[in-house]
Amino acid sequence: MTEWIAAAVPFLKALHIITLFVWCGGLVALPLMLSRHHPANSHADYRRIRRATHLTYTVVVTPSALVAVIAGTWLVFFREALVPWLYVKLLFVALLVSAHAWIGHIIVTMAETKRQHYPPAAYVPITAVLVPMLAILVLVLGKPDFSGIAFPEWLTEPRDGQLPFDVPRR
């Protein structure tokens, strides 16, 4: 039974990386799209921009985020990656999810309060997205050694709970 898990890991990694590209690219593109909202826009232009941002967020970016998080979670369990840098990475993933929710809030507010609410300057949400993205990239590629920081044992050692399938050892 463990052969299928070992065979699935490269596909899960590919799925995780592809959906991360779509998610992160969308989170950078959406503030730029929102910056196109302007009081001088005609009703048709405003509707077109609002629809494009809404569809991009709901049909592309959010599903990509969900698939990326699910695939990443499976990879943690399949590879038994209970290492300290992973927990720091998860902190930055939480910040990225928060930025995702904030951009969604801006999109909803723009749609519901036409010409009464203006989006923040594009560099503000882009910065809120790029900082966690770059930190995650550095952590994943560098896999820094946090052995000097005392993490509780329950974060770094399996708790003898058995998954419903056998996980291969590295």
Secondary structure, 3 states (H helix, E strand, C coil): CHHHHHHHHHHHHHHHHHHHHHHHHHHHHHHHHHCCCCCCCCHHHHHHHHHHHHHHHHHHHHHHHHHHHHHHHHHHHHHCCCCHHHHHHHHHHHHHHHHHHHHHHHHHHHHHCCCCCCCCCCHHHHHHHHHHHHHHHHHHHHCCCCCCCCCCHHHHCCCCCCCCCCCCCC
